[in-house]
Amino acid sequence: MDQKDATKTYSFTEKAYGNFEGKDITEYTITNPSGMQVSIINYGGTVTKLVAPDKSGNMANVILGYDSLAGYLQKANPYFNALIGRYGNRIAAGKFTLDGQAYTLAGNNNGNSLHGGNKGYDKVVWTAKKLSDSSLQLNYLSKDGEEGYPGNLNIQAVYTLVADNSLKIDYTATTDKATPINLTSHCYFNLSGGADSTILNHELEIAADKYTPVNEVLIPTGQITDVKGGPMDFTYAKQIGKEIAQVPGGYDHNWVLNKKGTSLEKVASLYEPKSGRYMEVLTTEPGLQFYSGNFLDGTLTNTLEGKKYVKHAGLCLETQHFPDSPNQPSFPNTILKPGETYRHTTVYKFSSK
């Protein structure tokens, strides 16, 4: 680092981003000393921009999204880059039983409950607080009965842009009544920075020997199946487009990560050969949902660049507990009880090669 670079510091800026339900929406932008940048709004905890360098040092936005709040408020907005809860992914038939009591949720996805219901955490206003020039804290109180879930759930999500070009998300939550919880980030990545209309040439590796097969409405069957040798095998880096045609509908599955316990470990990597951008995913969670943007169909327009978001325009690597766990006793536990603290950390680390 030359003398000039050594003087570079973080910057943290705020700008008005509109209004929702009578509340001001603000966009917070953090820039680290090497020029990587993340912008976040307090509507849905949504990341509106994530700017990372390619192998030549050129900066570009590596997530899908819009240039205004209106885009994110569209009914058709597919959870672009938002914080997801109370339960990320699907719960079968929108029903579960806990401590002998039956609960009914919104059947907002083929009769199943998806990503928290009709108005999940992606569609609420969070309370934002600057922790430092590199960190933004978001808080939300999800009230007892909201979207059918039991318990007042106090949630905190902290976004930190680290000097090593990592975006770190730390989630914590407490409850006053036992409740299922599965928080995640729904960022749609395209590491080409807009140069390639799809992610089919990206190379993905997932440290998982097994995955959870699903039925026709994407609910796990309860089985845990080996990935070896088939289209679900990402134990080595391979092009996403290589075998996607063998997966009905495309990839939208939960991989059972090889990691043991709740330590923060690298679980996946994504590489875009033309730009050289390389992203590593680290998490404390036991599962990873890889979604290949199958439901994007060209009807949504990227207002940042004026391009249509076609099928497979971006991909999601959602760190999580498994889908439908409240109805699958053999899956890792997702019930948070009073007196316990839910903790989950995920890191998206950027470099180039």
N, C-alpha and C positions, 0 to 999 in steps of 0.2 A: 504494500500500500504506500503510495507516494505521500509527500507531506500534505498536499492539497486534500487527498482523500481522508487523511487522518483527522481532518477538522470536521468531517461530515457527522451530523448527528441525526437523531430521530426528529420527525415533525408530526404533529397531531393537529388536525384542522377539523372544523365543523362547518356545515352549511345547511341552510333550510332545504327540505326535500318535499314539502307539501304538508297536507293535513289529512288525518283519517279519524273519523268518529269524534271530531272536535279536538283532537290532540295533534300537537305539532310533531311532524316526522323530521328527523335530522339525519344527515349523512355524516359519519365520522370517518376521516381518512387518516390512516397511519402510514408513514413512510419510514423505512429503516435506513441506516447509513449507506447501504449499497444501492438504494433506489427502488427496492421492492416495495410494493404498495398494496394495502388492503383498504377497501371502503365498506362500511357496514351501516345499515339503517336500523332504527329502533322499531320499525314495522317488521314483525316476524323475525327479528335478529338476522335479517337478510344481508348476505355479502353481495354488494352491487358491482364490485370490481376487485380483481386479484391480478396484479401486474407483476410479471416475473421475467427475468432475462433469458434469452436463448444463448446458444453456444458462442455467438458473436457479441453478446452483451446487449442486443436489441431488446427493448422492453415491449411487452404486449399483454393484453388482458387474456387470461387463460380460463375464464369461466363464461358461461352463457348468461344472458340477462338483458336488462333494459336501461335506458338512460333517464327514466323518470318513474315516479311512484305509480303513475297510471298503468304502466306495464305490469307491475307486480300486483295491482288490484284487479286485473282481468280475471274473470271466472275461470278462463282456460289456462291461467298460469300454472305450470306443473311443478309447484314447490321450488322454483328456481332459487337455489342457494340459501334456503331458509333454515331456521332451527325447527326441529320437528318434535312434537310430543302431544299429549302425554305419552302415547305409545307409538313410536315409529314403526312403520311397516303395518302388517295386516293382523287383525283378530277375526277369526272365523265367525261368520254370521252376526258379527257385532255383539257377541255375548260371551260372558265368562261368569264363573261362580267363585266367590271368595269368602272364606269363613262362613259357609253355608248360605250366603245371600247371593241371589242372581242379579247380575247387572246387564243392562241393555244399552248399547252404544249406537251411534248412527251407522247405518249400512250404506256408506257413501262410495263403495267400490264393489260392484257386482254382489251386493248384499253383505259384503264384509266391511269391517271398519278399517279405514286406512289413515295412517298418519295423524291420529288424534280426533278424527271425525270431521264434521262440517266446518267447524271453526277451530282448527288446531292452533298450536303455538306459532305457526307460520303466518297466521292472520290476525294476530293481536299486537298491541303496542307494548313493548317492553320499556322499563325504566332504565335509562342509560346513565352511566357514571364513568368519567375518565379516572382510571387508576394511576396511569403514568403516561408518558409520551409513547409508550409501546403497547399499552393495554386498555381495553374498553370492557367494562363490566355491565352486563344486562341482567335485570331482575324481573321476575314475573310471579305473581301469586295466582295460581290456578285454583279456583274455589271449589269446595266440596260440591259435587253434582255437575260441575262443568263438563259438558259433552258426555254425561252419564257416568263419569268416574268418581269413585269415593275419595274423600279426604281433601283438606286444604293443603295444596302442595306448593311450598316455597322453593322457587328455582333460581339459580344463579348460573349464568354462562359468561365466562371471561375469554375474550379473544385477545391473544397476544401475538404481535409480529416480532419474531426473534431475529437477532442480528445475523444468524446463519441462514436466513431466508426460509424459515419455518413459520407457518401459521399454526398456532397452538390454540385449541379450544378446551377449556376446563369447565366441566359441568358439575354442580352440586345441587342436591335437593333434600328437603326434609318434609315430612307429612305428619298430620295428626290422626290419620286413619290408614289402615293397610290399603295399599293401592298398587296396581301394576304401573311400572314406569320403564320407558325405553326411549331415551333422548338421542337424537343424532343430528348431523348436518347433512343437508341435501344439495351440496354443491355439484353443479354440472360442469365437468372439466372438458376442455379441448385444448391440449397443450400446444397446438399449432398457432394459437393466438389469432385465430380467424383466417389463417392461410388455407386451411383444409375444411371443407364443409362437413365432414364426418370424422369420427374417431376410429374408423375401421382399420386404419394403418398404424394406430397406436399399439405398442407392445405392452402387455400386462402380465404381471407375475403375482400370484397370491400364495402365501404360505399356508396352504390348506390341503390336506389329503382327502377331505370329505366335504360333502355339502348336504343340504336338506332338500330333497326332491319335493315338487309341488304338484297340486292337482290343476285342473283347467282354469280355476280362478285364483291361482297363485298362493294357495294355502298349503303349508307343509303337510305332507302325508304322515309325518311322525317318524319316517325312516331317516337314517343317516347313512349315506351311500358313498363309496369310494369314487374319486374323480378319475382314477388312473386310466390313461390311454384314450379317453373320450373328449368330447368338446368342452366338458367342464374342467378339464385338467389344465390348470395354470400354475402347476408346481415349477414350471420353467417359463421364461418369458416368451410369449408368442403373440402374433398379430391377432387382434380381436376379430377381424374379419375372416380369419382363416377357416374357422369351423362354425361360425355363427348360424349359417344356413341349416345346420343339423339340430339347432335348438329351436323348437316351435315358439314363434313370437319373439325370439331373441333372448339375451341374458337378462334375467330379473330374479336372481336366486341368492340365497344366503349360503356363504361358505363357512364351514366350521373350522376356525383357525387352529393351527397346530399349537399355538402358545398355551402354556399352562399358567393358571392363576391370573392375577390382575395387575401384573407389572406392565409397564409401558414397553412394548416391543414393536419392531418393524414387522409388518404383516403383508405388505404389498408394495409393488413399485409399478410406475407407469412411465413409458418412454415414447417420445415422438421423434422419429429419426431425422426428419428434415430440419427441425429447429434445434434438435439436440436437447430439448427440455426433458428433465428427468424428475419425477416426483415420487417420493417415498411416503408411505402411510404407516404411522405408528399409532398403536392404540392400547388401551387397557381392556377393551371389550373382547368377548369370545367369538363374535361373528362379524362378517363383512358382507353387506349386500352389494353385489355388482349389478348395476342396471345400465344397459347399453342404449338408453334413449329411444326405446322401441315405439313409444307413443307420440313422439314428435313427428309431425306429418307435413310441415311446411306452412301451416296456417298461422303460426306465430312468427312475428318479425323481430329480428334483432335491431332495435332502434338505435343501438350504438353504431352499427355499421350499415343498416338498411338491408341486411341479408335475411332470407327466410331460414328458420330453424327446421331443417329437413330431418327425416328419420336418421337416428344415430349421430345427430349433430354434437352431442355431448354425452358423457358418461358420469355415473355417480358411483362412488365408493363409500357407502354409508356404514360406518362402524356402529355396531349394535349388539344387543341380545337378539335371540332368534325370533322370527315372526311367530305369532300365535302362541307364545310361551304360556300365557295364562290357561290355555286349554291343552297344553302338552306337558304333562308332569315329568317326562324324561328330559326335557330341555332345561338349560340353566335357569335358575330362579330369577324372576323379574318383579317379585313383590317387595315393596319397600314398606317397612313397619315404623310406627312411631318410636322415636328414640334412636333410629338408625339414620345414617347419612348416605345418600346415593352419591357416588363419585365416578366420574368417567372423564378420561383425557384422551384426546386424539390430536395428532400432529400431521400436517401435510408439509413435507420438507422439499424445497425446490433446489435443483442444481442443473448442471448441463454436462453433456459428454459427447 
